[in-house]
Amino acid sequence: MTLNQLRTFLAVADSGSVRAAAQQLVVTQAAVSASLATLQRSLGVQLLCPDGRGVRLTAAGAAYAGYVRRAIGLLDEAPRAAAAAADPEHGELRIAAVTTAAEQIMPELLRAFRQLHPHVGVLLEAGNRDRVTALFERHQVDLVLGGRPVPGRDAAVQAVRPHHLVVVAAPGLAASSAGADLLAWLAGQTWLLREPGSGTRATTQALLAELDIPPLTLTLGSNGAIRESAGVGLGITLVSRDAVAPELSSGRLTELPVPGTPLHRDWYLVARPGPLAAPAAWLVGAALRTGGFRRPATEVR
């Protein structure tokens, strides 16, 4: 097998189409098909199977793709690691953060970081939990800032910062709950949810199940859309207090006394096990000095 075959396989696996992979790689469809055939023949297993007009991974292909993504990620990471080791102050720092942390936590951390290391290149990727996890597992980022790592994942927690999830609504909407049975009132409201793959969405659904209320829901794709929609009275939402601190301070949003809230959570700054490259270590140091983070009291797995 060759590196080209592995990259071709991943392109097809991610796009679900030989044609799309060929367009992405700027080669012919025949070249993609030949590369896949050679790879599968060398392994002795079928990695892909027809699926309508496209293809999908077999069980063997899905397992193989996970290893290939990590291997390709390591190969792509190696030149950056070498450059950073040779000249750390002109290296690159790659970070992925869940949306709330990217919007509310990372700007202050990066300000403190760049005051001391202004020539280090910084790439910050923001996304939901699933997107951030995928970037980390593929070795496409050096650090992740998000919720608690999934047990068993190959991750080392570098720093922890507390945060709280609260239920908020516009003051006018919140006022309508006065004198009402709170659970019945909550069940009658529209709950604003993040998109599938968001950790906050999953936590909201767990809270609703615990309260045994099946309300109407409205899915919105960003914290900004959630804040604005809640602010105009479109519904109520469970959100990080960090994300709505200005709105709570100004009175545009009101915190609701929902049973079980606020939910106490932590932000986790996570790297892969082993020594950190200098830029990543400097960012962790900035978080511990100025970002309200602390070292984990015990090892988190």
Phi, psi and omega per residue, in radians:
M1 nan 2.700 -3.123
T2 -2.174 2.862 3.099
L3 -1.073 -0.645 3.120
N4 -1.093 -0.725 3.109
Q5 -1.100 -0.703 -3.134
L6 -1.165 -0.732 3.119
R7 -1.167 -0.642 3.098
T8 -1.131 -0.771 3.109
F9 -1.014 -0.790 3.137
L10 -1.133 -0.667 3.123
A11 -1.080 -0.730 3.112
V12 -1.220 -0.735 3.140
A13 -1.065 -0.718 -3.089
D14 -1.331 -0.591 -3.096
S15 -1.598 -0.395 -3.101
G16 1.258 0.332 -3.059
S17 -2.709 2.322 3.046
V18 -1.151 -0.691 -3.125
R19 -1.107 -0.818 -3.133
A20 -1.116 -0.682 3.119
A21 -1.130 -0.704 3.121
A22 -1.097 -0.702 3.110
Q23 -1.147 -0.701 -3.138
Q24 -1.136 -0.722 -3.069
L25 -1.537 -0.120 -3.126
V26 1.026 0.895 3.044
V27 -2.379 3.073 3.126
T28 -1.419 2.764 3.075
Q29 -1.107 -0.602 3.113
A30 -1.088 -0.664 3.131
A31 -1.172 -0.676 3.098
V32 -1.123 -0.823 -3.123
S33 -1.077 -0.713 3.131
A34 -1.140 -0.708 3.132
S35 -1.104 -0.750 3.133
L36 -1.142 -0.741 -3.130
A37 -1.077 -0.751 -3.141
T38 -1.130 -0.737 -3.140
L39 -1.108 -0.826 -3.126
Q40 -1.139 -0.624 3.113
R41 -1.161 -0.686 -3.129
S42 -1.199 -0.542 3.140
L43 -1.488 -0.461 -3.116
G44 1.362 0.320 3.099
V45 -2.390 2.720 3.088
Q46 -1.543 2.116 -3.108
L47 -1.651 -0.451 -3.067
L48 -2.361 2.654 3.079
C49 -2.458 2.724 -3.118
P50 -1.069 2.550 3.109
D51 -2.602 1.601 -3.047
G52 1.123 -2.193 3.107
R53 -1.544 -0.046 -3.129
G54 -2.105 -2.671 3.108
V55 -2.373 2.803 3.049
R56 -2.410 2.815 3.130
L57 -1.272 2.404 2.901
T58 -1.324 3.074 3.074
A59 -1.046 -0.718 3.102
A60 -1.140 -0.693 3.140
G61 -1.137 -0.691 3.121
A62 -1.118 -0.733 3.117
A63 -1.139 -0.751 -3.118
Y64 -1.148 -0.687 -3.105
A65 -1.064 -0.654 3.125
G66 -1.052 -0.760 3.127
Y67 -1.207 -0.697 -3.117
V68 -1.132 -0.728 3.122
R69 -1.039 -0.757 3.132
R70 -1.166 -0.703 -3.134
A71 -1.142 -0.787 3.121
I72 -1.120 -0.706 3.114
G73 -1.041 -0.727 3.119
L74 -1.147 -0.723 3.124
L75 -1.113 -0.714 3.125
D76 -1.237 -0.481 -3.128
E77 -1.340 -0.488 -3.020
A78 -1.007 -0.828 3.136
P79 -1.074 -0.664 3.114
R80 -1.150 -0.693 3.126
A81 -1.112 -0.719 3.131
A82 -1.141 -0.750 3.132
A83 -1.132 -0.701 3.139
A84 -1.165 -0.649 3.121
A85 -1.193 -0.625 -3.127
A86 -1.272 -0.614 -3.091
D87 -2.607 1.354 -3.032
P88 -0.969 -0.637 -3.075
E89 -1.253 -0.176 3.051
H90 -2.105 0.436 3.109
G91 -1.453 -2.830 -3.107
E92 -2.341 2.451 3.086
L93 -2.051 2.161 -3.138
R94 -1.988 2.149 -3.080
I95 -2.231 2.472 2.948
A96 -2.083 2.378 -3.138
A97 -2.408 2.452 3.028
V98 -1.086 2.742 -2.905
T99 -0.939 -0.845 -3.106
T100 -1.064 -0.799 -3.128
A101 -1.146 -0.655 3.115
A102 -1.113 -0.648 -3.097
E103 -1.419 -0.636 -2.953
Q104 -1.893 -0.465 -3.047
I105 -1.845 -0.780 -3.009
M106 -1.121 -0.652 -3.113
P107 -0.971 -0.763 3.137
E108 -1.192 -0.666 3.110
L109 -1.116 -0.761 -3.122
L110 -1.201 -0.587 3.065
R111 -1.059 -0.842 3.132
A112 -1.126 -0.669 -3.142
F113 -1.133 -0.824 -3.035
R114 -1.318 -0.320 3.026
Q115 -1.100 -0.604 -3.121
L116 -1.668 -0.457 -3.044
H117 -2.353 1.191 -3.003
P118 -1.230 -0.278 -3.052
H119 -1.741 -0.024 3.089
V120 -1.354 2.241 3.072
G121 -1.269 2.452 -3.109
V122 -2.191 2.258 3.016
L123 -2.090 2.010 3.129
L124 -1.930 2.086 3.064
E125 -1.805 2.241 3.099
A126 -1.957 2.443 3.128
G127 -3.030 -3.100 3.097
N128 -1.388 3.113 -3.041
R129 -0.991 -0.770 -3.095
D130 -1.125 -0.722 3.137
R131 -1.121 -0.787 -3.122
V132 -1.129 -0.727 3.124
T133 -1.092 -0.721 3.140
A134 -1.106 -0.739 3.120
L135 -1.071 -0.711 -3.128
F136 -1.174 -0.795 -3.078
E137 -1.186 -0.444 3.136
R138 -1.577 0.142 -3.141
H139 1.056 0.558 3.128
Q140 -1.637 -0.107 3.055
V141 -2.425 2.769 -3.121
D142 -1.619 -0.601 -3.099
L143 -2.355 2.646 3.055
V144 -2.247 2.384 3.016
L145 -2.045 2.013 -3.094
G146 -2.944 -2.723 3.134
G147 -1.352 -3.051 -3.080
R148 -1.032 2.301 3.122
P149 -1.072 2.559 3.095
V150 -1.153 2.288 3.141
P151 -0.955 2.427 3.122
G152 1.597 -0.230 3.106
R153 -1.258 2.617 -3.109
D154 -1.411 1.387 -3.032
A155 -2.500 2.564 3.115
A156 -2.147 2.106 -3.131
V157 -1.328 2.182 -3.128
Q158 -1.685 -0.565 -3.085
A159 -2.807 2.711 -3.070
V160 -2.326 2.457 3.101
R161 -2.368 2.227 -3.121
P162 -1.249 2.594 2.945
H163 -2.658 2.926 -3.037
H164 -2.302 2.499 3.056
L165 -1.795 2.282 -3.087
V166 -2.280 2.749 3.060
V167 -1.700 2.248 -3.079
V168 -2.274 2.774 3.089
A169 -2.690 2.876 3.019
A170 -1.136 2.554 -3.088
P171 -0.941 -0.707 -3.134
G172 -1.117 -0.724 3.108
L173 -1.203 -0.730 3.128
A174 -1.066 -0.623 -3.122
A175 -1.110 -0.463 -3.122
S176 -1.237 -0.180 3.109
S177 -1.473 -0.187 -3.102
A178 -1.064 2.212 3.107
G179 1.402 -0.104 -3.131
A180 -1.607 2.799 2.961
D181 -1.167 2.031 -2.952
L182 -1.069 -0.780 -3.118
L183 -1.120 -0.703 3.102
A184 -1.135 -0.687 3.117
W185 -1.125 -0.777 3.122
L186 -1.062 -0.686 -3.141
A187 -1.171 -0.414 -3.124
G188 -1.565 -0.040 -3.114
Q189 -1.653 2.772 2.970
T190 -1.467 2.226 3.116
W191 -1.741 2.241 -3.124
L192 -1.546 2.157 -3.056
L193 -2.071 2.603 2.948
R194 -1.294 3.035 -3.088
E195 -1.260 2.777 3.043
P196 -0.959 2.464 -3.067
G197 1.724 -0.192 3.109
S198 -1.457 2.376 3.080
G199 -1.148 -0.636 3.130
T200 -1.145 -0.653 3.089
R201 -1.060 -0.818 -3.132
A202 -1.087 -0.696 3.128
T203 -1.166 -0.686 3.103
T204 -1.090 -0.779 3.136
Q205 -1.101 -0.634 3.085
A206 -1.164 -0.706 3.112
L207 -1.115 -0.772 3.134
L208 -1.092 -0.687 3.097
A209 -1.136 -0.691 3.131
E210 -1.151 -0.652 3.115
L211 -1.398 -0.177 3.141
D212 1.039 0.820 3.068
I213 -2.201 2.253 -3.131
P214 -1.870 1.328 -3.037
P215 -1.398 2.992 2.919
L216 -1.185 2.568 3.124
T217 -2.265 2.718 3.078
L218 -2.371 2.115 -3.089
T219 -1.628 2.267 3.127
L220 -2.248 2.598 -2.922
G221 -1.627 0.108 -3.116
S222 -2.743 2.802 3.064
N223 -1.108 -0.651 3.129
G224 -1.054 -0.769 3.111
A225 -1.141 -0.659 3.098
I226 -1.097 -0.846 -3.115
R227 -1.055 -0.820 -3.095
E228 -1.151 -0.711 -3.135
S229 -1.160 -0.725 3.076
A230 -1.145 -0.675 -3.096
G231 -1.114 -0.523 3.125
V232 -1.656 0.152 3.042
G233 1.469 0.344 -3.119
L234 -1.283 -0.374 3.129
G235 3.034 -3.007 3.108
I236 -2.016 2.835 -3.068
T237 -2.690 2.638 2.964
L238 -1.637 2.193 -3.008
V239 -2.619 2.717 3.053
S240 -1.110 2.341 3.099
R241 -1.047 -0.536 3.080
D242 -1.026 -0.633 -3.040
A243 -1.300 -0.389 -3.074
V244 -2.132 0.315 -3.114
A245 -0.971 -0.796 3.127
P246 -1.097 -0.688 -3.125
E247 -1.194 -0.631 3.082
L248 -1.191 -0.705 -3.136
S249 -1.156 -0.660 -3.100
S250 -1.435 -0.223 -3.109
G251 1.537 0.087 3.126
R252 -1.233 -0.512 3.051
L253 -2.194 2.665 -3.139
T254 -2.169 2.405 3.092
E255 -1.399 2.319 -3.115
L256 -1.720 2.479 -3.112
P257 -1.438 1.102 -3.109
V258 -1.335 2.327 3.127
P259 -0.926 2.377 3.122
G260 1.523 -0.072 3.112
T261 -2.023 2.750 0.015
P262 -1.212 2.576 3.066
L263 -1.500 2.183 -3.103
H264 -1.536 2.091 -3.131
R265 -2.292 3.101 3.068
D266 -2.318 2.595 2.871
W267 -1.536 2.430 3.131
Y268 -2.090 2.202 3.018
L269 -1.689 2.021 -2.897
V270 -2.180 2.479 3.017
A271 -2.296 3.029 3.009
R272 -1.344 2.678 -3.134
P273 -1.030 2.634 3.129
G274 1.914 3.074 -3.127
P275 -1.068 2.480 3.097
L276 -1.499 2.495 2.943
A277 -1.117 2.713 -3.036
A278 -0.948 -0.852 -3.126
P279 -1.037 -0.690 3.112
A280 -1.152 -0.730 3.111
A281 -1.094 -0.662 3.123
W282 -1.152 -0.664 3.121
L283 -1.157 -0.714 3.082
V284 -1.063 -0.748 3.101
G285 -1.051 -0.720 3.107
A286 -1.109 -0.681 3.120
A287 -1.107 -0.715 -3.119
L288 -1.266 -0.527 -3.121
R289 -1.424 -0.737 -2.928
T290 -2.230 -0.138 -2.998
G291 -1.761 0.107 -3.111
G292 1.355 0.251 3.128
F293 -1.597 2.812 3.045
R294 -2.416 2.811 3.018
R295 -1.174 2.542 3.097
P296 -1.098 2.402 -3.122
A297 -1.140 -0.630 3.080
T298 -2.369 2.819 -3.127
E299 -1.156 2.287 3.139
V300 -1.777 2.208 3.123
R301 -2.152 nan nan
